[in-house]
Structure formats: C-alpha cells, structure tokens
Amino acid sequence: SHSCCPAPLCRGRALPAPPPGSACTVGRPLRWASSFSQPGPTESDPSEGQVFLSESCVKRLLEITEGSEFLRLQVEGGGCSGFQYKFSLDTVINPDDRQGQRGGARVVVDVDSFAFVKGSMVDFSQELIRSSFQVVSNPQAEKGCSCGTSFSVKF
C-alpha cells in the first residue's frame, strides 16, 4: 500500500504563521491601536492631542480640495519599517475621527491611527522627482525610512 510517504496528506491543513512584515499584513487597518492610548482625557499637554499642518500642507490642500473635502491620514501595517502612512481625500467624517485644521485646510485622522501620529505635523514636500504629503516630526515614531512614508513605533 502507500505507507512510503504519508506526509503529503497533511499539506494544506495547518500552515505556519507568516513571518512579521510579510505581504499579508500590508493594507490591513490597525484595529488594535487604540489599546495603546491612555484611558481618559489627555488634554493636559496641548501638543499631545492634535495633528499640526505646515504652511506648505495648507497651501497645497487649498489648491486640491473642493467644497467639504479634506485630507484623511491613516496608519496601516506594512512598509519597510512596520507601519506606513496613507493619505487620501475624503468628505465623510466619522464620529470618532480627530481633526486638525489651519487656514481653512483640514486633516482628519481616525481614532486608531491617531494614537500613532498625535503631536506630529503633516507637511507637503516638493522635490525634483516627486511631491507628496508626509508626516514629519512624529513623537510616536522611533525611526522612519528615507522615503518618509513608513516608520516603527516606540514601545
């Protein structure tokens, strides 16, 4: 009979867990991030509870947004340092969103992502080869990558 190699029968049943940083974590929103934030109001430090907008960010947002549009900032798993920033234009504000505004321009961050970016500044960087929104001087980030889109978190 077939007693020589029964191993193939087990294949496809229990797959080993993927290594951290593998492709299947990319693009999945972080739903557990809120457990990192401190319980209760943290209004004691004014810079703690908001996101700032640089002048170039405000200028660019006023050029590209229309009506009720604003810039949405999300933090997702992935990127070369573990987490990455994702920017998009949006018009729908959810009940638990946090907002930063300056000069008529608005940046909105969902509460889970906010734990990773509070106290940081959103900037619009124009370079020779590309222009993009970036998060700069993020007090929650330990180290970023040179492309400015991903970071790792201080624990």
ChimeraX attribute file (.defattr): number of C-alpha atoms within 10 A of each C-alpha:
attribute: neighborCount
match mode: 1-to-1
recipient: residues
	/A:1	3
	/A:2	5
	/A:3	6
	/A:4	6
	/A:5	7
	/A:6	8
	/A:7	8
	/A:8	7
	/A:9	8
	/A:10	9
	/A:11	8
	/A:12	7
	/A:13	7
	/A:14	7
	/A:15	8
	/A:16	6
	/A:17	6
	/A:18	10
	/A:19	9
	/A:20	10
	/A:21	15
	/A:22	11
	/A:23	12
	/A:24	12
	/A:25	18
	/A:26	15
	/A:27	15
	/A:28	11
	/A:29	15
	/A:30	15
	/A:31	11
	/A:32	9
	/A:33	15
	/A:34	15
	/A:35	10
	/A:36	11
	/A:37	13
	/A:38	9
	/A:39	8
	/A:40	6
	/A:41	7
	/A:42	11
	/A:43	10
	/A:44	8
	/A:45	9
	/A:46	9
	/A:47	12
	/A:48	15
	/A:49	19
	/A:50	20
	/A:51	22
	/A:52	22
	/A:53	23
	/A:54	13
	/A:55	14
	/A:56	15
	/A:57	24
	/A:58	20
	/A:59	15
	/A:60	16
	/A:61	21
	/A:62	16
	/A:63	10
	/A:64	11
	/A:65	16
	/A:66	11
	/A:67	6
	/A:68	9
	/A:69	17
	/A:70	24
	/A:71	22
	/A:72	20
	/A:73	23
	/A:74	21
	/A:75	26
	/A:76	21
	/A:77	22
	/A:78	23
	/A:79	20
	/A:80	16
	/A:81	17
	/A:82	18
	/A:83	24
	/A:84	21
	/A:85	21
	/A:86	16
	/A:87	18
	/A:88	11
	/A:89	16
	/A:90	15
	/A:91	14
	/A:92	12
	/A:93	14
	/A:94	11
	/A:95	8
	/A:96	10
	/A:97	15
	/A:98	19
	/A:99	20
	/A:100	17
	/A:101	15
	/A:102	13
	/A:103	10
	/A:104	10
	/A:105	19
	/A:106	21
	/A:107	25
	/A:108	24
	/A:109	25
	/A:110	18
	/A:111	19
	/A:112	23
	/A:113	22
	/A:114	24
	/A:115	20
	/A:116	25
	/A:117	27
	/A:118	19
	/A:119	20
	/A:120	22
	/A:121	19
	/A:122	23
	/A:123	20
	/A:124	20
	/A:125	14
	/A:126	11
	/A:127	8
	/A:128	5
	/A:129	5
	/A:130	7
	/A:131	10
	/A:132	14
	/A:133	22
	/A:134	20
	/A:135	23
	/A:136	20
	/A:137	13
	/A:138	19
	/A:139	15
	/A:140	17
	/A:141	18
	/A:142	12
	/A:143	13
	/A:144	19
	/A:145	13
	/A:146	9
	/A:147	9
	/A:148	14
	/A:149	21
	/A:150	24
	/A:151	27
	/A:152	20
	/A:153	15
	/A:154	10
	/A:155	7
